[in-house]
């Protein structure tokens, strides 16, 4: 993830930043994080259409649906942790269809999309999560990683600013925020972010190398 000296060309920089940033977040991906949020998912037979955050349904979700959705979510998380990503995605889709406010399913599905480089899908789910639970850093961090992967660096930086306020003790947020501002050429902000990351996690090699690059 680190840039060598001297700074690479724009084309080379884009190549460097594509996959590693996504992989950075996959370690968090399926740890069963829970937020109270939701979004309706795409139909399996329409893969070309990115999922959109749906408005709240007019009728309340039944208790039976909520319980069944939680069961599907638990199955999905187990499948994902064992590497059965398609089975996991199927279960997450079932969970979200039953309960569009199932935060775990929405977030888990977004991470699966992200891990498969389907960033438009991931951004839609992360965006719904962030809109419904703005105090949570994880959906913002997830969306920022996908934004970075498709070159939307300003959007990523905005999400990371918000994530750093939501969870100022999250070293990964600060590291990736540093990377975003480094890409924007804002070295002072990048250095400040890397410094905070190193203070929280002294052995964070990405933050330490970033700090060296920006002269912090």
WOTARA-V99135 format. One record per run of one state. SS is the DSSP state (H for helix, E for strand, C for the rest). FROM is the first residue (numbers start at 1). TO is the last residue. Records with the same first field share a line. If there is no record, write none. Layout:
# WOTARA-V99135
SS = FROM-TO ; FROM-TO
This chain:
# WOTARA-V99135
C = 1-9 ; 30-35 ; 37-62 ; 82-84 ; 99-101 ; 116-118 ; 133-136 ; 150-152 ; 167-170 ; 184-186 ; 201-204 ; 215-216
H = 10-29 ; 63-81 ; 85-98 ; 103-115 ; 119-132 ; 137-149 ; 153-166 ; 171-183 ; 187-200 ; 205-214
E = 36-36 ; 102-102
